[in-house]
């Protein structure tokens, strides 16, 4: 097997299992330890892996966070499916919080006209919900983030602290073994406060968010009650959900997958 073929095989293994050892390379590709090390050096020089003691792992995936209108178009069909499923969790009489993520906005788009109270820092979601006469909308104050269409800052956090709600619907830039992450600290601090004020935390995240780490960690798996997504996660991710007793809902499927 040529080196280029081995490099492809190593990267394919890493994409599935996240890390690889020199021993595993030797076993999988039937090469010597010296050959395995040379292959890892080559991949490191190309910036495709991070070498560790005894092996390698993939670099942390950092996603560039685009402006709000562009993010609405990314995996938009998946977001709509997730949002439609999430909206079914809202019941008459509920008091809920919606964050300013685009996937949570998809939830707002599918909310029916019913007597309930919705608190949000999202300019877009508040506008969408305003067409429903039975819904009471509370838009938290604060400074306007013009690019990403949300209100933030100490004033918004102080306002959130005054509410006690049934459910919080939260999006994330990434969800990994690190927990829930956002691209901006001010957004992450708001999400953290929203989760603290809710009796049930429902996270909405499409499959592209799995294994991704954003800049700021605002929550862990122990903070999540329900995760709504569009595809079944990997085995390792599933195990983590089960260990933390997180209910998994696959939107678009005929039934819910629940981890006991």
C-alpha positions as CSV (number, residue, x, y, z in Angstrom):
1,X,0.0,0.0,0.0
2,X,1.3,3.4,-1.0
3,X,1.7,6.2,1.6
4,X,-1.1,8.2,0.1
5,X,-3.5,5.3,0.4
6,X,-2.4,4.8,4.0
7,X,-3.0,8.5,4.8
8,X,-6.5,8.3,3.4
9,X,-7.1,5.1,5.5
10,X,-5.8,6.8,8.7
11,X,-8.0,9.9,8.1
12,X,-11.1,7.7,7.5
13,X,-10.4,5.9,10.7
14,X,-10.0,9.1,12.6
15,X,-13.3,10.5,11.2
16,X,-15.1,7.5,12.6
17,X,-13.3,6.9,15.9
18,X,-11.8,10.4,16.6
19,X,-8.4,9.1,17.6
20,X,-5.9,6.4,16.6
21,X,-2.8,4.9,18.1
22,X,0.4,3.8,16.4
23,X,-0.5,0.2,17.4
24,X,-3.8,0.5,15.6
25,X,-2.2,1.8,12.5
26,X,0.3,-1.1,12.5
27,X,-2.5,-3.6,12.9
28,X,-5.0,-2.0,10.5
29,X,-2.5,-1.3,7.7
30,X,0.0,-4.1,8.4
31,X,3.0,-1.7,8.6
32,X,5.9,-1.2,11.0
33,X,5.9,1.3,13.8
34,X,8.4,3.4,12.0
35,X,6.2,3.6,8.9
36,X,3.2,4.5,11.1
37,X,5.1,7.3,12.7
38,X,6.3,8.7,9.3
39,X,2.7,8.7,8.1
40,X,1.6,10.6,11.2
41,X,4.5,13.1,10.8
42,X,3.3,13.7,7.2
43,X,-0.3,14.2,8.2
44,X,0.8,16.6,11.0
45,X,2.9,18.7,8.6
46,X,-0.1,19.0,6.4
47,X,-2.2,20.2,9.3
48,X,-4.7,17.3,9.1
49,X,-4.1,15.7,12.5
50,X,-2.7,16.5,15.9
51,X,-0.1,14.1,17.1
52,X,-0.3,12.8,20.6
53,X,1.8,10.5,22.7
54,X,1.4,7.2,21.0
55,X,-0.9,8.3,18.2
56,X,-3.0,11.1,16.8
57,X,-6.4,12.8,16.8
58,X,-8.3,15.1,14.5
59,X,-7.9,18.8,15.0
60,X,-10.8,20.6,16.9
61,X,-13.4,21.6,14.5
62,X,-14.0,25.4,14.6
63,X,-16.9,26.7,12.6
64,X,-17.0,30.2,11.3
65,X,-20.2,31.7,12.6
66,X,-21.9,33.5,9.7
67,X,-24.4,36.3,10.0
68,X,-28.0,35.4,11.0
69,X,-29.4,35.4,7.5
70,X,-26.7,33.1,6.2
71,X,-27.1,30.7,9.1
72,X,-30.8,30.5,8.3
73,X,-29.9,28.9,5.0
74,X,-27.4,26.3,6.4
75,X,-29.0,22.8,6.7
76,X,-32.2,24.7,6.6
77,X,-34.4,21.6,5.9
78,X,-32.9,19.8,8.9
79,X,-33.6,22.8,11.1
80,X,-37.2,23.0,9.9
81,X,-37.7,19.3,10.7
82,X,-36.2,19.8,14.2
83,X,-38.1,23.0,14.8
84,X,-41.4,21.3,13.8
85,X,-40.8,18.5,16.3
86,X,-39.7,20.9,19.0
87,X,-42.9,22.9,18.7
88,X,-44.9,19.9,19.7
89,X,-43.3,20.1,23.2
90,X,-45.1,23.4,23.8
91,X,-48.4,23.0,25.6
92,X,-51.3,25.4,26.4
93,X,-50.5,27.3,29.6
94,X,-46.7,26.8,29.3
95,X,-44.2,29.6,30.0
96,X,-41.1,29.0,27.9
97,X,-37.8,30.6,26.9
98,X,-36.5,30.6,23.3
99,X,-32.9,31.5,22.6
100,X,-31.8,33.3,19.5
101,X,-30.4,30.4,17.5
102,X,-31.7,29.8,14.0
103,X,-32.8,26.2,14.9
104,X,-34.9,27.6,17.7
105,X,-36.3,30.2,15.3
106,X,-37.5,27.2,13.3
107,X,-39.4,26.1,16.4
108,X,-41.0,29.5,16.7
109,X,-42.2,29.2,13.1
110,X,-44.1,26.1,13.9
111,X,-45.6,27.1,17.2
112,X,-49.4,27.1,17.1
113,X,-51.6,29.9,18.3
114,X,-52.3,28.9,21.9
115,X,-52.5,30.6,25.3
116,X,-48.9,30.5,26.5
117,X,-46.1,32.9,27.5
118,X,-42.9,33.0,25.5
119,X,-39.7,34.9,26.6
120,X,-37.0,35.4,24.1
121,X,-34.0,37.6,23.2
122,X,-34.4,37.0,19.5
123,X,-35.8,39.8,17.4
124,X,-36.7,37.4,14.6
125,X,-38.6,34.9,16.8
126,X,-40.5,37.7,18.6
127,X,-41.6,39.1,15.2
128,X,-42.6,35.6,13.9
129,X,-44.7,34.9,17.1
130,X,-46.4,38.3,17.1
131,X,-48.9,37.0,14.5
132,X,-50.5,34.8,17.2
133,X,-53.0,36.7,19.2
134,X,-53.1,34.2,22.1
135,X,-49.4,34.1,22.8
136,X,-47.9,36.6,25.3
137,X,-44.5,37.6,24.2
138,X,-41.8,39.0,26.5
139,X,-38.7,40.4,24.7
140,X,-35.8,40.8,27.2
141,X,-34.0,44.1,27.1
142,X,-30.3,44.7,26.5
143,X,-27.9,45.7,23.8
144,X,-28.8,44.7,20.2
145,X,-26.3,42.5,18.4
146,X,-27.1,43.7,14.9
147,X,-25.3,41.0,13.0
148,X,-26.9,38.0,14.8
149,X,-30.3,39.6,15.7
150,X,-30.4,39.1,19.4
151,X,-30.3,41.2,22.6
152,X,-27.6,40.6,25.1
153,X,-25.7,42.0,28.1
154,X,-26.2,42.3,31.9
155,X,-29.6,43.9,31.5
156,X,-30.9,40.8,29.6
157,X,-29.4,38.4,32.1
158,X,-30.9,40.3,35.0
159,X,-34.3,40.3,33.3
160,X,-34.1,36.5,32.7
161,X,-33.4,36.0,36.4
162,X,-36.9,37.2,37.2
163,X,-38.6,34.4,35.3
164,X,-39.3,30.8,36.2
165,X,-40.4,28.8,33.2
166,X,-41.5,25.3,32.2
167,X,-39.2,24.8,29.3
168,X,-36.1,26.4,27.6
169,X,-35.4,25.7,24.0
170,X,-31.7,26.1,23.4
171,X,-29.4,25.9,20.3
172,X,-25.7,25.5,20.1
173,X,-22.8,26.0,17.8
174,X,-21.4,22.7,19.0
175,X,-22.2,19.7,21.2
176,X,-19.4,17.3,22.1
177,X,-17.8,15.6,25.1
178,X,-17.1,19.2,26.3
179,X,-20.8,19.8,26.4
180,X,-22.7,22.7,24.8
181,X,-20.7,25.5,23.3
182,X,-21.4,28.8,21.6
183,X,-19.3,31.1,19.3
184,X,-19.6,34.2,21.6
185,X,-19.3,34.5,25.3
186,X,-22.2,37.0,25.6
187,X,-24.5,34.6,23.8
188,X,-23.3,31.7,25.9
189,X,-23.9,33.5,29.2
190,X,-27.5,34.2,28.1
191,X,-28.1,30.6,27.2
192,X,-26.6,29.5,30.5
193,X,-29.0,31.7,32.4
194,X,-32.0,30.6,30.3
195,X,-31.3,27.0,31.2
196,X,-31.0,27.8,34.9
197,X,-34.5,29.4,34.9
198,X,-36.2,26.4,33.3
199,X,-37.6,23.2,34.8
200,X,-36.9,21.3,31.5
201,X,-34.1,22.1,29.0
202,X,-34.6,21.1,25.4
203,X,-31.6,21.4,23.1
204,X,-32.1,21.6,19.4
205,X,-29.0,20.6,17.3
206,X,-28.7,19.2,13.8
207,X,-26.1,16.5,13.1
208,X,-23.5,19.0,11.9
209,X,-23.1,20.2,15.5
210,X,-22.0,16.8,16.8
211,X,-18.3,16.7,17.8
212,X,-17.9,20.5,17.2
213,X,-16.5,22.7,19.9
214,X,-17.3,26.4,19.9
215,X,-15.4,29.1,21.7
216,X,-17.4,29.3,24.9
217,X,-18.8,26.4,27.0
218,X,-22.2,27.3,28.5
219,X,-23.5,23.9,29.6
220,X,-22.8,20.2,30.1
221,X,-24.8,17.1,29.4
222,X,-26.1,17.1,32.9
223,X,-27.9,20.3,32.0
224,X,-29.9,18.7,29.2
225,X,-33.2,16.9,29.6
226,X,-34.0,16.4,25.9
227,X,-31.9,16.6,22.7
228,X,-33.8,16.9,19.5
229,X,-31.8,16.3,16.3
230,X,-32.2,15.0,12.8
231,X,-29.9,11.9,12.7
232,X,-28.9,9.2,15.0
233,X,-25.5,10.1,16.7
234,X,-22.5,7.9,16.8
235,X,-22.1,5.1,19.3
236,X,-19.8,7.0,21.6
237,X,-22.2,10.0,21.6
238,X,-25.1,7.7,22.3
239,X,-23.3,6.2,25.2
240,X,-22.6,9.7,26.6
241,X,-26.3,10.6,26.3
242,X,-27.3,7.4,28.1
243,X,-24.8,7.9,30.9
244,X,-26.2,11.4,31.5
245,X,-29.9,10.3,31.2
246,X,-30.6,12.6,28.2
247,X,-33.7,11.8,26.2
248,X,-33.0,11.6,22.5
249,X,-35.6,12.6,19.9
250,X,-34.9,12.0,16.2
251,X,-37.1,14.5,14.3
252,X,-38.7,13.2,11.2
253,X,-38.9,9.6,12.4
254,X,-42.1,7.8,13.3
255,X,-41.2,7.4,17.0
256,X,-38.9,8.9,19.6
257,X,-35.7,7.2,20.8
258,X,-35.5,7.4,24.5
259,X,-32.5,6.6,26.7
260,X,-33.5,5.0,30.0
